[in-house]
Amino acid sequence: MRSELLLLLSIFVLIRMDTKTYFVEEFQEETFKRWIKSNYMTEDQGTFELSTGKWYGDKEISIGLKTGEEQGKRYFLSSKIPDFSNLGDTLVIQYNFKMENLINCGGGYIKLHPPGFDQEMYGNRTHLVVMFGPDICGGVTKVIIVLDYKGKGYLWKKAPEAPTDKLSHLYTLVIFPNNTYRVDIDMITIANGDIVEDFGMLPPKEIEDPNVKKPSDWVDNEYMNDPDSIKPDDWVEEREIPDPKSEKPEDWDDEQDGKYVPPTIPNPKYKGPWNPKQIKNPKYKGQWVAPKISNPDFKDDPEAYSQKIGGIGIEVMQMVGGHIWDNIIVTNSVDYANRFAEKTWKKYLENEKAMWEEQKPPKPKLSDEELNDLKSKSKHKLEQETEPNSDL
């Protein structure tokens, strides 16, 4: 029994010793001093402040980095990270983000940058190695990831929906040293996959065989025109007809004005374009798919996932500000990131929800006339849904 306990203890110690925490930011006064505001595009920059926001889980713990309430501003803020590489190791990037105002267009992501990046001129042109977080614009809300590969950024092909409510949500990106990744929101996995395949960093492993062509007699039209379908004699396809009531003006001169053409009016007999009935094609063989062969241009790179990192930044544009980042962590341990989230985000989430429920504006009360109209529409819809099918 004693030897088993010693073995478990030694394993625990090894796990703790192997954990590397490259960056932790809970946005308290002391640690916030390491963040540098950029001198890039200063005339368009908004302001940052430390704030819990209007609703929060804990008055002290929930302090985060908040963008100002300005309209249509850019935000540039960065901090150094002791230079490191995730080659041969797991990389975990995690933080929580809260949208207290409705973002009609803006970002809530964070960026990692290579060693030696210029903090004084930090901006949207600064080279990045990882970009991760929610992006909202034009009614589309999605989680985006950009990864660097040999100096070029590759956008994640997937784009799962990001939360749009006004509570704090936890975003976690895990990059594994076998060219795979995982994305969690609120400690629940929403996506995972292969980095090379899902970011398109390398040519495809397989391509269509260029020496194999679709057979000339291959039929891939599932439906065909019914040969017995004939357009009715009374079918009218002319959308407009000459106005029968129009008469040539008395002062119209055919030699000077040309031949008189009466104006047109909508044809009352118009039925639209006629299309023959469609039937199943007896010769249909299915969609032809070219056979695949190995791509001679493909060369695998088992280190495509790896990045050299020396800094972190928040570089976003928000048409409406007032949103909060908090509890940023960059580590090599999924377990440590989970425990960090438990004590900094999850522990206080219910308190934040309760405070939000107290403050959120009540739903507008309907007038008696609006209420009666709604009841009438609901009754009509219910009658339609429960009406017997006349074809039965």
Secondary structure, DSSP 4 states (H G I P E B T S, - for coil): -HHHHHHHHHHHHHHHHH--EEEEE---HHHHTT-EE--TTGGGB--EEEE--SS-S-TTTT-EEEE-S-EEEEEEEEEEEEEEE-TTS-EEEEEEEEE-S--SEEE--EEEE-TT--STT-STTS--SEEEEEEEETTEEEEEEEEEETTEEEE-S--PBPP-SSSEEEEEEEEETTTEEEEEETTEEEEEEEHHHHHT-S--SEEE-TT----TT----SEEE-TT----TT----SEEE-TT----TT--HHHH-S--PPEEE-TT------PPEEE-TT------PPEEE-TT----TTTT--EEEEEEEEEEEEE--EEEEEEEEES-HHHHHHHHIIIIIHHHHHHHHHHHHHSPPPPPPPHHHHHHHHHHHHHHHHHHHSPPTT-
